[in-house]
């Protein structure tokens, strides 16, 4: 490998790795803020949280790679241009495409690898992430008491604590309403102090109370007329109550199957099956309507069983409106009533099987979107590089200032176009090809144009070039203003002299 290529690769790989982790960190913060309410207060272990974050990060790789590629390309070429290394390479006879050749090879490898990541790693990570999020949502919050407030996190129980010692966790002034009895009996426990906590396996609630009273209201089928109240005191009371939902129970991740948890082969199989199902449902919905209501006596429109096809080649055109005018009033009313009845029956029979057809169509659209998402990702990475590298060569600014601004602008444009196309494709308004490749179709000409301008040493985004042009324009405007001011002053002075010479004196004579 040539030494100059090693320099270029070294200049690119460092910013690429750095920007990739920066982008992933920003996306991860977005994920945390999105699910923070579901993660807090569940007593989750560090292992569960780290596992969830790892799967979420794998899910965000297809979104972070294009932005990292764009930002790294701008930073690399900008640093080379700012340090005049790019100028030295061009002076040695190297064109911009030749300078970008090793970077294109690296980006091509990244693009190919991104396809395998999107096709194999991301579906597996999505399946695991959905499973963990489901288990977290099913888990109840940990038992945390607040002074003077009721805790209702346990089914059919309500606990109020007057004060809690933060060091010993001793509870003072405990009040418990227990409605867990199947027969409807309600127990009320009042205690001076005690301890309430979950067991280590979070399957039992351990209750230890001191110096209290228990009130048990016995109810039967006639509780509204006959009920009894039993009361007893205690010095210490221990209870071991079985609890469900506080322990983290892991479910099988295979049950979480959708378009985002399948690779491209599985998606293609689903697309073929769903297209057959949609056509079958549509046919079952339209066929009774067409045969039994609209084309009842016309066997040539649809193939009917045990029906005789009628040859209508010798028939003339029927003018229904003209013939209706010739009918008597009662016949007209009968025809209109019959037509109105057939129209109402046709509308009632148009049962498109709402639930089944909509579900099949939504799955079909989403499967097509995910299929094209996986195939369009490598192309988008290459296009972002072809946008970033020429931009860096044009602006000649490195660091994280100007490159971040330009990268965010282009990425926001790409993201808005992608989201719009994806939404239209999922709704069925557009075909998935147009919806998922729309951003590629729009950004590809921009990449070609920027590459052409950078190859020809254009000053399209060179701030120094624009500053120089603005300075020259200001100087021209300033000189033109000065010259105009001098000419205007001379003209006013000349007119003033002419007026003073033409004024008469006291004798009526003009002064020359």
C-alpha positions as CSV (number, residue, x, y, z in Angstrom):
1,X,0.0,0.0,0.0
2,X,1.2,3.4,-0.8
3,X,2.3,5.7,2.0
4,X,-0.1,8.4,0.9
5,X,-3.0,5.9,1.1
6,X,-1.9,4.9,4.6
7,X,-2.0,8.6,5.6
8,X,-5.5,9.0,4.2
9,X,-6.8,5.9,5.9
10,X,-5.3,6.8,9.2
11,X,-6.9,10.3,8.9
12,X,-10.3,8.7,8.2
13,X,-10.5,5.7,10.6
14,X,-10.0,7.8,13.7
15,X,-12.8,10.3,13.1
16,X,-15.0,7.4,11.8
17,X,-14.7,5.5,15.1
18,X,-15.1,8.6,17.2
19,X,-18.1,10.0,15.4
20,X,-19.8,6.6,15.4
21,X,-19.6,6.3,19.1
22,X,-20.7,9.9,19.5
23,X,-23.8,9.3,17.3
24,X,-24.6,6.1,19.1
25,X,-24.4,7.8,22.5
26,X,-26.8,10.5,21.3
27,X,-29.2,7.9,20.0
28,X,-28.9,5.9,23.2
29,X,-29.8,9.0,25.2
30,X,-32.9,9.3,23.1
31,X,-33.8,5.7,23.8
32,X,-33.2,6.2,27.6
33,X,-35.5,9.2,27.8
34,X,-38.1,7.4,25.8
35,X,-38.3,4.4,28.2
36,X,-37.1,6.0,31.4
37,X,-40.6,5.9,33.0
38,X,-40.8,2.1,32.5
39,X,-37.3,1.4,33.8
40,X,-37.4,3.5,37.0
41,X,-38.9,2.0,40.2
42,X,-38.7,-1.7,39.1
43,X,-35.6,-2.7,41.0
44,X,-33.9,-3.9,37.8
45,X,-30.5,-5.4,38.1
46,X,-27.5,-3.9,36.3
47,X,-27.2,-6.9,34.1
48,X,-30.8,-6.5,32.8
49,X,-30.2,-2.8,32.0
50,X,-26.9,-3.4,30.3
51,X,-28.4,-6.2,28.2
52,X,-31.3,-3.9,27.2
53,X,-28.9,-1.1,26.3
54,X,-26.8,-3.5,24.2
55,X,-29.7,-4.7,22.2
56,X,-31.0,-1.2,21.7
57,X,-27.6,0.0,20.5
58,X,-27.5,-2.9,18.0
59,X,-30.9,-1.8,16.8
60,X,-29.7,1.8,16.2
61,X,-26.6,0.9,14.1
62,X,-28.5,1.3,10.8
63,X,-29.5,4.8,11.8
64,X,-26.1,5.8,13.2
65,X,-23.8,4.4,10.5
66,X,-24.9,6.8,7.7
67,X,-24.6,9.9,9.9
68,X,-21.2,8.7,11.2
69,X,-20.0,8.1,7.7
70,X,-21.1,11.6,6.6
71,X,-19.5,13.3,9.6
72,X,-16.2,11.4,9.4
73,X,-15.9,12.1,5.7
74,X,-16.4,15.8,6.1
75,X,-14.0,15.9,9.1
76,X,-11.3,13.9,7.2
77,X,-11.3,15.9,4.0
78,X,-11.7,19.1,5.9
79,X,-8.7,18.4,8.0
80,X,-6.7,17.5,5.0
81,X,-7.8,20.7,3.2
82,X,-7.2,22.9,6.3
83,X,-3.7,21.6,6.7
84,X,-2.9,22.1,3.0
85,X,-2.3,18.3,2.7
86,X,-5.1,18.0,0.1
87,X,-3.6,20.8,-1.9
88,X,-0.2,19.1,-1.8
89,X,-1.7,15.9,-3.1
90,X,-3.4,17.7,-5.9
91,X,-0.2,19.5,-6.7
92,X,1.6,16.2,-7.0
93,X,-0.9,15.2,-9.7
94,X,-3.5,13.3,-7.7
95,X,-7.1,14.0,-8.5
96,X,-9.8,13.9,-5.9
97,X,-11.3,10.6,-7.0
98,X,-7.8,9.0,-6.7
99,X,-7.4,10.5,-3.3
100,X,-10.8,9.1,-2.2
101,X,-10.0,5.7,-3.7
102,X,-8.8,4.0,-0.4
103,X,-11.7,5.6,1.5
104,X,-14.2,4.3,-1.1
105,X,-12.8,0.8,-0.4
106,X,-13.2,1.1,3.3
107,X,-16.7,2.6,3.0
108,X,-17.7,-0.2,0.6
109,X,-16.6,-2.7,3.2
110,X,-18.6,-0.9,5.8
111,X,-21.6,-0.8,3.5
112,X,-21.5,-4.5,2.9
113,X,-21.0,-5.2,6.6
114,X,-24.0,-2.9,7.3
115,X,-26.2,-5.2,5.2
116,X,-25.3,-8.2,7.3
117,X,-25.8,-6.2,10.5
118,X,-29.2,-5.1,9.4
119,X,-30.2,-8.5,8.1
120,X,-28.8,-10.7,10.9
121,X,-27.9,-8.8,14.0
122,X,-30.7,-6.2,14.1
123,X,-33.6,-8.7,13.8
124,X,-32.1,-10.8,16.7
125,X,-31.5,-7.7,18.8
126,X,-35.1,-6.5,18.1
127,X,-36.5,-9.8,19.2
128,X,-34.5,-9.8,22.4
129,X,-35.2,-6.1,23.1
130,X,-39.0,-6.5,22.7
131,X,-38.9,-9.5,25.0
132,X,-37.0,-7.6,27.8
133,X,-39.3,-4.5,27.4
134,X,-42.4,-6.8,27.7
135,X,-41.0,-8.5,30.8
136,X,-40.2,-5.1,32.4
137,X,-43.7,-3.8,31.6
138,X,-45.2,-6.9,33.3
139,X,-43.1,-6.5,36.4
140,X,-44.6,-4.4,39.2
141,X,-42.8,-1.6,40.9
142,X,-40.8,-2.3,44.0
143,X,-42.3,-1.6,47.4
144,X,-41.5,1.9,48.4
145,X,-43.4,3.7,51.1
146,X,-43.8,7.4,51.5
147,X,-44.7,9.0,54.7
148,X,-48.4,9.6,55.1
149,X,-49.4,8.1,51.7
150,X,-51.1,4.9,50.7
151,X,-49.1,2.3,48.7
152,X,-51.5,0.5,46.3
153,X,-48.9,-1.5,44.3
154,X,-50.1,-4.8,45.7
155,X,-53.3,-6.3,44.4
156,X,-56.3,-6.1,46.9
157,X,-54.1,-4.4,49.5
158,X,-53.5,-0.8,50.6
159,X,-50.8,0.1,53.0
160,X,-50.2,3.5,54.7
161,X,-47.1,4.3,56.7
162,X,-46.9,7.3,59.0
163,X,-43.1,7.5,59.1
164,X,-40.2,5.4,57.9
165,X,-36.7,5.3,59.5
166,X,-34.3,5.8,56.5
167,X,-31.5,3.8,58.3
168,X,-33.3,0.9,60.0
169,X,-36.3,0.9,57.6
170,X,-38.6,0.6,60.7
171,X,-42.1,1.6,59.8
172,X,-44.1,3.7,62.3
173,X,-47.9,4.0,62.5
174,X,-48.8,1.2,60.0
175,X,-52.3,0.8,58.6
176,X,-53.1,-2.1,56.3
177,X,-56.4,-2.8,54.4
178,X,-56.4,-6.4,53.2
179,X,-59.1,-7.5,50.7
180,X,-57.5,-10.6,49.5
181,X,-60.1,-13.0,50.9
182,X,-62.1,-14.8,48.2
183,X,-65.3,-14.8,50.4
184,X,-65.2,-11.0,50.6
185,X,-63.9,-10.7,54.2
186,X,-62.0,-7.5,54.8
187,X,-59.1,-7.3,57.4
188,X,-57.9,-4.0,58.8
189,X,-54.6,-4.0,60.7
190,X,-53.3,-1.2,62.8
191,X,-49.8,-1.4,64.3
192,X,-47.4,0.9,66.1
193,X,-44.4,-0.3,64.1
194,X,-43.1,-3.1,61.9
195,X,-41.2,-4.2,58.9
196,X,-42.6,-4.9,55.4
197,X,-40.3,-6.1,52.7
198,X,-40.1,-8.5,49.8
199,X,-38.2,-11.8,50.1
200,X,-34.9,-12.2,48.2
201,X,-36.6,-14.0,45.4
202,X,-39.4,-11.4,45.3
203,X,-42.0,-14.1,45.5
204,X,-43.2,-13.4,49.1
205,X,-44.1,-10.3,51.1
206,X,-42.7,-10.6,54.6
207,X,-44.7,-8.6,57.1
208,X,-43.6,-8.3,60.8
209,X,-45.8,-6.0,63.0
210,X,-45.5,-5.0,66.6
211,X,-48.1,-3.9,69.1
212,X,-51.2,-3.7,67.0
213,X,-54.8,-4.6,66.5
214,X,-56.7,-6.6,63.9
215,X,-60.3,-6.0,62.8
216,X,-61.9,-8.7,60.6
217,X,-65.3,-7.9,59.1
218,X,-66.9,-11.2,58.2
219,X,-69.3,-11.1,55.2
220,X,-71.6,-13.7,53.7
221,X,-74.3,-13.7,51.1
222,X,-76.4,-11.4,53.3
223,X,-73.6,-9.1,54.4
224,X,-75.7,-6.0,53.8
225,X,-78.1,-7.1,56.5
226,X,-76.0,-9.5,58.6
227,X,-72.3,-9.0,59.2
228,X,-69.9,-9.6,62.1
229,X,-66.8,-7.8,63.3
230,X,-64.0,-9.7,65.1
231,X,-61.2,-7.9,66.9
232,X,-58.0,-9.0,68.6
233,X,-54.8,-7.5,69.7
234,X,-51.2,-8.7,69.3
235,X,-47.7,-7.9,70.4
236,X,-46.0,-9.3,67.3
237,X,-47.5,-10.7,64.1
238,X,-45.6,-12.4,61.2
239,X,-47.1,-13.0,57.8
240,X,-45.7,-14.5,54.7
241,X,-47.9,-13.4,51.7
242,X,-47.4,-14.9,48.3
243,X,-46.7,-12.2,45.7
244,X,-46.8,-12.3,41.9
245,X,-45.3,-9.9,39.4
246,X,-42.5,-8.4,41.5
247,X,-39.8,-10.9,40.2
248,X,-38.3,-10.5,36.8
249,X,-39.6,-13.4,34.8
250,X,-38.0,-13.9,31.3
251,X,-40.4,-14.8,28.5
252,X,-39.5,-16.6,25.3
253,X,-38.3,-14.1,22.7
254,X,-39.5,-16.3,19.8
255,X,-43.1,-15.2,20.5
256,X,-42.3,-11.6,19.5
257,X,-42.3,-12.0,15.8
258,X,-43.0,-9.1,13.4
259,X,-41.4,-7.6,10.3
260,X,-38.6,-6.0,12.4
261,X,-37.5,-9.4,13.8
262,X,-37.0,-11.2,10.5
263,X,-34.2,-11.3,8.0
264,X,-34.6,-10.7,4.3
265,X,-35.4,-14.4,3.4
266,X,-38.1,-14.6,6.0
267,X,-39.5,-11.2,4.8
268,X,-39.6,-12.5,1.2
269,X,-41.5,-15.6,2.3
270,X,-44.0,-13.5,4.3
271,X,-44.5,-11.1,1.3
272,X,-45.3,-14.0,-1.0
273,X,-47.7,-15.5,1.5
274,X,-49.4,-12.2,2.4
275,X,-49.9,-11.3,-1.3
276,X,-51.7,-14.6,-1.8
277,X,-53.8,-14.0,1.4
278,X,-54.7,-10.5,0.4
279,X,-55.8,-11.5,-3.0
280,X,-57.8,-14.3,-1.6
281,X,-59.6,-12.1,0.9
282,X,-60.3,-9.5,-1.7
283,X,-61.7,-12.1,-4.0
284,X,-63.9,-13.6,-1.3
285,X,-65.3,-10.1,-0.6
286,X,-65.9,-8.9,-4.1
287,X,-67.1,-12.1,-5.7
288,X,-70.5,-12.4,-3.9
289,X,-71.2,-8.7,-4.6
290,X,-70.5,-9.0,-8.3
291,X,-72.3,-12.3,-8.9
292,X,-75.3,-11.9,-6.7
293,X,-76.1,-8.2,-6.9
294,X,-74.5,-6.3,-9.7
295,X,-74.1,-8.9,-12.6
296,X,-76.9,-11.3,-11.6
297,X,-78.0,-12.3,-15.1
298,X,-74.7,-11.5,-16.9
299,X,-72.6,-14.7,-16.9
300,X,-70.0,-13.3,-19.2
301,X,-68.5,-11.0,-16.6
302,X,-67.6,-13.7,-14.1
303,X,-67.3,-17.4,-14.6
304,X,-70.2,-19.0,-12.8
305,X,-70.8,-22.6,-12.1
306,X,-73.5,-24.4,-14.1
307,X,-74.4,-21.2,-16.0
308,X,-75.0,-20.7,-19.7
309,X,-72.9,-18.0,-21.3
310,X,-74.9,-15.7,-23.5
311,X,-73.4,-14.4,-26.7
312,X,-74.1,-10.7,-26.8
313,X,-72.3,-9.8,-30.0
314,X,-75.6,-9.2,-31.8
315,X,-77.1,-7.1,-29.0
316,X,-77.5,-3.4,-29.4
317,X,-76.8,-0.7,-26.9
318,X,-79.5,-0.3,-24.2
319,X,-80.5,3.3,-23.5
320,X,-81.9,2.8,-20.0
321,X,-82.6,6.5,-19.3
322,X,-84.6,6.9,-22.5
323,X,-86.6,3.8,-21.9
324,X,-87.5,4.9,-18.4
325,X,-89.1,8.0,-19.7
326,X,-91.6,5.9,-21.8
327,X,-92.8,3.9,-18.8
328,X,-95.9,4.7,-16.8
329,X,-95.6,6.4,-13.5
330,X,-96.3,3.3,-11.4
331,X,-93.7,1.3,-13.5
332,X,-91.1,4.1,-13.0
333,X,-91.7,4.0,-9.2
334,X,-91.4,0.2,-9.2
335,X,-88.1,0.3,-11.2
336,X,-86.6,3.0,-9.0
337,X,-87.6,1.1,-5.8
338,X,-86.1,-2.1,-7.2
339,X,-82.8,-0.3,-8.1
340,X,-82.7,1.4,-4.7
341,X,-83.2,-1.9,-3.0
342,X,-80.4,-3.6,-5.0
343,X,-78.1,-0.7,-4.3
344,X,-78.7,-1.0,-0.5
345,X,-78.2,-4.8,-0.7
346,X,-75.0,-4.3,-2.6
347,X,-73.7,-1.9,0.0
348,X,-74.6,-4.3,2.8
349,X,-72.9,-7.2,1.1
350,X,-69.7,-5.3,0.6
351,X,-68.1,-6.8,3.7
352,X,-64.5,-6.6,3.0
353,X,-63.8,-8.5,6.2
354,X,-62.3,-5.5,8.0
355,X,-60.1,-7.1,10.6
356,X,-58.6,-9.9,8.5
357,X,-58.0,-7.8,5.4
358,X,-56.5,-4.8,7.2
359,X,-54.2,-6.9,9.3
360,X,-52.9,-8.8,6.2
361,X,-52.4,-5.6,4.3
362,X,-50.6,-3.9,7.2
363,X,-48.3,-6.8,7.5
364,X,-47.7,-6.9,3.8
365,X,-46.8,-3.2,3.6
366,X,-44.5,-3.4,6.7
367,X,-42.8,-6.5,5.4
368,X,-42.1,-4.7,2.1
369,X,-40.8,-1.6,3.9
370,X,-38.4,-3.7,6.1
371,X,-37.2,-5.6,3.0
372,X,-36.3,-2.4,1.2
373,X,-34.8,-0.9,4.3
374,X,-32.2,-3.6,4.5
375,X,-31.3,-3.3,0.8
376,X,-31.2,0.5,0.8
377,X,-28.9,0.9,3.8
378,X,-25.6,0.1,2.1
379,X,-26.5,2.4,-0.8
380,X,-27.3,5.3,1.6
381,X,-24.0,4.8,3.4
382,X,-22.1,5.2,0.1
383,X,-24.1,8.2,-0.9
384,X,-23.5,9.9,2.4
385,X,-19.8,9.3,2.0
386,X,-19.9,10.8,-1.6
387,X,-21.7,13.8,-0.1
388,X,-19.4,14.2,2.9
389,X,-16.0,13.8,1.2
390,X,-16.6,16.5,-1.5
391,X,-18.1,18.8,1.1
392,X,-15.0,18.5,3.3
393,X,-12.7,19.1,0.3
394,X,-14.8,22.2,-0.6
395,X,-15.2,23.9,2.8
396,X,-11.6,22.9,4.0
397,X,-12.6,23.1,7.7
398,X,-11.9,20.2,10.1
399,X,-12.8,19.7,13.7
400,X,-16.3,19.3,15.1
401,X,-17.7,22.7,14.3
402,X,-18.7,23.3,10.7
403,X,-18.7,19.5,9.9
404,X,-21.4,18.8,12.6
405,X,-23.6,21.7,11.4
406,X,-23.5,20.5,7.8
407,X,-23.9,16.8,8.7
408,X,-26.9,17.5,10.9
409,X,-28.5,19.6,8.1
410,X,-28.1,16.8,5.5
411,X,-29.1,14.1,8.0
412,X,-32.2,15.9,9.0
413,X,-33.2,16.3,5.3
414,X,-32.5,12.6,4.8
415,X,-34.4,11.6,7.9
416,X,-37.5,13.7,7.0
417,X,-37.6,12.3,3.5
418,X,-37.1,8.8,4.8
419,X,-39.8,9.1,7.4
420,X,-42.3,10.6,4.9
421,X,-41.6,7.9,2.3
422,X,-41.8,5.1,5.0
423,X,-45.1,6.4,6.3
424,X,-46.7,6.6,2.8
425,X,-45.4,3.1,2.1
426,X,-46.8,1.6,5.3
427,X,-50.2,3.3,4.6
428,X,-50.2,1.8,1.1
429,X,-50.3,5.2,-0.6
430,X,-47.0,4.5,-2.3
431,X,-45.2,1.4,-3.3
432,X,-42.5,0.4,-0.9
433,X,-39.8,0.9,-3.6
434,X,-40.6,4.6,-4.0
435,X,-41.1,5.2,-0.3
436,X,-37.9,3.6,1.0
437,X,-35.7,4.7,-1.9
438,X,-37.0,8.2,-2.2
439,X,-34.2,9.7,-0.1
440,X,-31.6,7.8,-2.1
441,X,-33.1,9.1,-5.4
442,X,-33.0,12.7,-4.1
443,X,-29.5,12.6,-2.5
444,X,-27.7,10.7,-5.2
445,X,-27.8,13.7,-7.7
446,X,-26.5,15.9,-4.9
447,X,-23.6,13.6,-4.3
448,X,-22.7,13.5,-8.0
449,X,-22.9,17.3,-8.2
450,X,-20.8,17.9,-5.1
451,X,-18.2,15.3,-6.3
452,X,-18.0,17.1,-9.7
453,X,-17.6,20.5,-8.1
454,X,-15.0,19.3,-5.7
455,X,-13.0,17.6,-8.5
456,X,-12.9,20.9,-10.4
457,X,-11.8,22.8,-7.3
458,X,-15.0,24.7,-6.9
459,X,-15.5,27.3,-4.2
460,X,-19.1,26.4,-3.7
461,X,-18.9,26.4,0.2
462,X,-15.6,28.1,0.8
463,X,-16.3,30.7,3.4
464,X,-13.1,32.6,2.6
465,X,-14.1,32.8,-1.1
466,X,-17.5,34.2,-0.1
467,X,-15.9,36.6,2.4
468,X,-13.6,37.9,-0.3
469,X,-16.4,38.4,-2.8
470,X,-18.5,40.2,-0.2
471,X,-15.5,42.5,0.6
472,X,-14.9,43.3,-3.1
473,X,-18.6,44.1,-3.5
474,X,-18.6,46.4,-0.4
475,X,-15.6,48.2,-1.8
476,X,-17.3,48.7,-5.1
477,X,-20.4,50.0,-3.4
478,X,-18.4,52.3,-1.2
479,X,-16.4,53.8,-4.2
480,X,-19.6,54.2,-6.2
481,X,-21.2,56.0,-3.3
482,X,-18.2,58.3,-2.8
483,X,-18.0,59.2,-6.5
484,X,-21.7,59.8,-6.6
485,X,-21.5,62.0,-3.5
486,X,-18.7,64.1,-5.1
487,X,-20.6,64.5,-8.3
488,X,-23.7,65.5,-6.4
489,X,-21.8,68.1,-4.3
490,X,-20.3,69.6,-7.5
491,X,-23.7,69.8,-9.1
492,X,-25.3,71.5,-6.1
493,X,-22.4,74.0,-5.9
494,X,-22.7,74.8,-9.6
495,X,-26.5,75.4,-9.4
496,X,-26.0,77.6,-6.3
497,X,-23.5,79.8,-8.2
498,X,-25.8,80.2,-11.2
499,X,-28.7,81.2,-8.9
500,X,-26.6,83.8,-7.1
501,X,-25.4,85.3,-10.4
502,X,-28.9,85.6,-11.8
503,X,-30.3,87.5,-8.7
504,X,-30.9,91.4,-9.3
505,X,-29.4,94.0,-6.9
506,X,-31.1,97.0,-5.3
507,X,-31.1,99.0,-8.6
508,X,-32.7,96.1,-10.5
509,X,-29.5,95.2,-12.2
510,X,-28.2,91.6,-12.3
511,X,-24.9,90.9,-10.6
512,X,-22.4,89.0,-12.8
